[in-house]
Structures are given as C-alpha cells and as structure tokens.
Amino acid sequence: MTLAYYGFVLAALALQLLMGANDGGTLLGSIVATNIIRPVWAVVLLFIAIVVAPIAIGTAVVTTLGNRIVPLSSIRMEMLYGTVAATVLWVWLGKRLRSPVSISYTFVGSLLGSALAAGLSGSLHRQSIIEIFGGMILAILAGFVLGYVFIKVVDVAGSRATPRANRVFKVLQVFSSLGLVLGYGANDAAKTLSLLYMASVVQGRASSQATIAGTTLLGIVFIVGTLFLGGGFAQTSGFRLMKSSPKTVFIAQGATAILTLLSARLGLPVSSTESLNMALVGTGAGERPGCVRWNVVTHLVIAWIITVPVSICLSWGITSAILYLFH
C-alpha cells in the first residue's frame, strides 16, 4: 500500500466524521424526539447498527456504488480524492447553513463529476446511474406515501392519541428505531466502505466484504461526528419539521426501515435520512397538515434539487485541479 492510499483512508474517515454529523444528527433527532429512548442509548444503538449491519445484511450496496457507476478498471486515485473532497465540502457547507444535505445524492454526483474530469464520460454505466437516481427519488416519495397511508390506517383502526395508545407506540418505537438504524447501517453507511473498496482496487488489494475491525473503526468515527458536530441536524428531524408524537415517529421510522432494508438487500443505495424526513412529513400531512412546518420542508427539497448539479461541478473542478497538479 502506498502513501497515497493511507492518505486517502484519512480523507475517507473525514467524510465518515461529517456523515456522523449530518446523518447521525438527523437519525438521533428522530429517535429521541418523543423521549422514549434516552440519548445515550440512542447513540449506542446507532453505533451497533453501523458496525453489525454491513456484515449481517450484506454489502450489495458497496458493490453497486463501487462498480455500477464507473467501471472499476477505470478508477484512479485522483478521482477518489476528488470525490471525497467535493462531498466533504458540500456537506460542510450544509452544516454551516444548518441544513442537512443528502450525502447519497452528493456522493453519486461527486463520483460522476470526478469521472467526467478524468475523461470517462463514455465509460459511465448510464443505465445503472439512472436506476440509482431513480431509486433514491422513489425512496423519498415512497417515504411520504407510506407515512401518509400508515397514519390513515392506524387512525381508522381507532388508535387515536390516548394515553394508553401513546404508551403502546412508545414501546413499539424501540423496535422501529432498531429497524431504522439497521437500515441505515446496511445502506447509507456503505458509502465510505465503497470508497475504501475502490481505493483497494486501485492498489491491487480488493475486497468488498466488510470486517468487524473496519466497521468498528467507521462506527467510532461516525459517532464522534454525531456527538460533537451533529446538534444542528438533530433539530431538523423530529423537531423543526413538525411536532412529533410516539405514533408519528413509530410510523415514520417503520416506513423508513422497510424501504432501506429492502433496498439494501437489492443493492440499491437510498438516502435513509431523506426518506425518514419525508415519512415524517407524510404522517403529519395525513393526520394534521397544519402541524407540518412546510417552509422547512421546502428548504429541504430545494437543497436536494441543487445537490446533484452542485456536487458534479465541485467534483469536476477539484478532480481537474488534482489531475493538473500531479500529472
């Protein structure tokens, strides 16, 4: 392994740190919104999921991100540095603006931008790219629809916000929180693993299989980012989007868990945090539309729309500069 590889590992860990701030803050915001799970246990639950999920559920998403966008044989270390730098820069800007951005959109957009800078436009797997973006958009829409439908079904069944019903949903939320973080660990957490996988390919030592040592290190870095950098993002999910109740949180988390776990098994990368946000909005729209802070929702949607073109441009510029400087 060369110095360039180890330097890249550090860069990938920096991305993992910011993922902990962006995604971890949003996930914790949902889990602790109703006060049924204490913050310390929510952190422990999230850490365990990130460590265990890639091993227990599989790394199909790693293979998709690592091989179905750009051919592995065409990957260069400069491209990977450009991808990480652009992703980190956009996520950092999102934090400065106190707005969670979709790291899934940013990551794929940055990888595309680096490939274009390296002159690989003719080698891109266009059909796979369409499927990946289509899957991420569909997951967000499905999160809203499932949240809306589930809340209607529960209300028709007679589970209104009574003290007894709230106690039941608080217990159920423990299980929905577990499903939520497992889905995140198997899907979203695959981004850093896929980067390390591609870097290993460049160095001639490739393995898409996750190891306990590797996922534990990533889990530690992720949690550090969540604890020390994620406070602003925790305010978006479960607090700023709408006033949450045990019922709405359980339904939103359950809908998101279904989507992310199924997508992970199919090898389709989706954004757990964006699906969760829209599932929360769906529950609010289905029960009391007036309780949803639509201005915050609009802000999130605008951020999603501009993320892909901005990340492509950022990555293209950064990767072009790296290629110019070192060649």
N, C-alpha and C positions, 0 to 999 in steps of 0.2 A: 504494500500500500504506500502511496506517495504522500508527500506533504499536502498536495492539493486535495487529496481525499479527506485527510484528517481536518483540514481547514473547512472543507465542505460539511463535515459532520457537525462542527461547531456552528456553522451557519444554519444547518437544519434544526439544531437544538434551539437556536434563537427564534426560528419560526414556531417551534413547538411551544416556546415560552409565550409568544404572542397568541397562539391558538388557545392556550390556557386562559389568557386574559379575555379574549373575545368570546370564545365558545363556552369556556368554563364558567365565566360570569353569567352568561345567559342561562345555562343549564341550572346553576345554583339558584338563580333568581326564580326559576320555576319551582324548584324542589322546596325551597324554604318559604315560598310566598304565603303559605297557609299555616306556617309554624308547627306542622305536624312532625317534621323531621328537623332536628337541630342542625345548625350549620356544620358543626364538626363531623357529624355522621354523614351529612351530605357530601362533604369533601372525601371522607373515607370511601363511601360508595362509588364516587366518581373515579377515584384512583384505582380501586379494584377492577372496575369495569374496563378501564383503559389498558390495564395490564393483562387481564384474562380474556377479554372479548376477541381480540385478533387470533388468539390461539384456539379458543373454544369454538368460535363460529366460523373462522377461516379468513383467508387473505385474498379472496376473489377480487375485492375492490383494489387491492395493491396491484394485482396483475393488470386490471383494466387501466388504471392510471399510468402504470409503468410501460404498457406495451400497446394499448389500443388508441393512443393519440398520436404519438410519434414512434416510428419503428425503433426498437431497442438498438439495432445495429447502427443507427444514425445519431444516437445520443452522444453529446460531447460534454465534458465537464464545464466548459464555459456556459453552455445552455442551462445547466442545472444551477450554476451560480446566479445567472440572470433571473431564472425563475424564482429562486428563493429571495433574492434582493427585491424584486418587484412585489412579491407577495408580502414580504415584511414591511416594505414602505407603505403599501396601501392599507394594510391592517393598522400600522402605526398612525397613519393619518386618520383612520376611522376612530381610533382611540382618542386622539387629540380633539376630534369633533364630537366625542362622546356618542358615537353612532356605531353599533355593531355592523360589520360588513360580512358578506358571505365569503368565507375563506374558500369554499368549494368553487364558487364562480371565479374568484381571484386566482386560485391555483391553476385551474384549467386555462383561463385566459392568459396567465403568465407563461405557462408552458407553450401555448400556441405562439405567443409573441417571441419567445426565445427561438422557437423553430423557424419562424419567418426570418428572424435576424440571421440565422445560420444558413439561409437559403434552402430550406427544406419544405417549401410550400407544396412542391409536387409529390412529396413523400408522406404527407399527412393522411391519416385514415379518416377521410371525410365522413363516411357513413357512421363510424363509431363516434366521432365528435358530435354529430347531430343527435345520435342516440343518447349520449351522455348529457348534453344540454337539455334535450327533451325530457330526460328522466328527472333532472333536477327541477325543471319548471313544473313538471307534472306532480312531483312530490309536494311542492309548495301549494299548488292548487288542491291536491288531494287532502293535504292537512286541513285546509279551510273547510272543504266539503265534509270530511269525516267529523270534524269538530262540530259543525252545524247540524249534521244528521244525528250524531250520537246524543247531543244535548236535547234535541227534539224527542228522540226515542225515550230517553230517560225521563223527561218531563211528562210525556204521555203515559208512561208506566206509573206515574204518581210519586216519583222521588223528588218532591219539592224541598226547598231549603229549610227543613225542620231540624231541630237539634239532634234528633236521632239519626236522620239521614246524613247530616254533616259528620257525625261520629263514624258512620259506616264508610263514607267516602274518604275520611282521613286515614282509616286503616287500609283501604284499597289503594290509596295514593302511595303507600310504601312499595307496593308491587309495581305500580305504573312507573314510579321513579326508577326502580331497578331495571325495568324494560327499556326506559328512556336512555339511561346511561350505557347499558349494554349495546343498544343500537348505535349509539354514538361511538363507542369504543370499536365496534366492528366496521363502521363505515367512515365517519369523518376522520377518526384518528389514523386512518390508513394513508393520509396524505404524506406525513413525514416518513412513514415506512416505505412508501413508494419512491420517494426521493432517494432514500438510502439504498433501496433496491437498484434504482437506475445508476447511482454512483458506483455500486458494486459491479454492475455490468461493465461499465467503462473501465474499471480496474481489473476485470477478468475474474472476479470472485462473486458470482451472482447467486442469490438465494432469496426467493420471495417468501420464505417461511419465517414466521415470527418466532422469536425466542423469548423466554421469560426474562433473561437479562436485558435484552433490548427493549422490550415493552415496559419493564420496570423503570429503566432509565427515562424513557419517554414519559411515563406516568409521573415520575417525580418532577421533571421539568414542567410538565403541564400544570400540575397542582401549584407549583411555585408561582407560575404566571397567574393562575386563578386567584390565589390568596393575596398577592401583592400588587397585581395590576388589573384585576377583573371587577372591581367595585362598580365602576361606571356602567358596565354592561349588565350587571345583575339588576340594575334599576330598570332596564328596558323590558325584560321578560318577566311578566307576573306583577310588575309594579306600575310602570308607565303605560303599558299597552291598555290595561283595564284593571279594575278591581277584581281580584281573583277570589274564588271560593273553593273549598275542598272538591266540590263536584266538577267545576270547570277545569281545575288543574288536573284532576284524575282523568277526565275525558281527553283533554289535550295531550297529556303525556301518553295515554294509552294509544291514541291515534298515531302519534309520532313514533312510538315504539313499534307498532305494526308496520309502518312504512319503512323505517330504517332497517329493521331486522330482515324483512323480506328483500329489500334492495341489496343488503349485504350478502345474502345467500345467492342472489342473482348476479352479483358482481357489478351492480350499478351504483356509482357514487352519488349520494344526495347530500343535501345540507340539513342535518338534524335540527340545528338551531332555527333555521328559517321555517322549516316545516312545523316546528313547535310554536313559533310565534304566530303563524297563520292558523294553526289549530286552536290556539287561544282566542284569536280574533273570531274564528268560526263559532266557537262556543258562545262568545259574547253576542255575536250577530244573531245567533239562533235563540238566545234567551232574552237579552235586553240590549238591542243595538245602541241605545243611548249610553251604555256604560263603557263602550269602546272608545278609546281616545283616537279618533280617526286621523287627527293631524300627525300623531306618532306613526301610525300605520303608513300614511302617505310618505313620510320621511324615509321609512324603511324601504318601501317599494322603489322610490327614486334611487336610493343607494344601490339596490340590487340591479336596476336597469343600467346605471352608468358603470358598474363594477367591471364587466367584461371588456368593453372597449378601452377603458382606462388602463386596466391591467395588461391588456395586449400591448398598448402603446408604451407603457412604462417598461415592460419586459423587453420589448423590441429595442428601445433606446439603451437600456442598461446592458443587454447582451451584445449589441453592436459595439458599444464602447469597450467592453471586455475583450471582444474579438480583435478590435483595432489595436488595443494596448498590448496584447500578448501575442499577436501574430503580425 
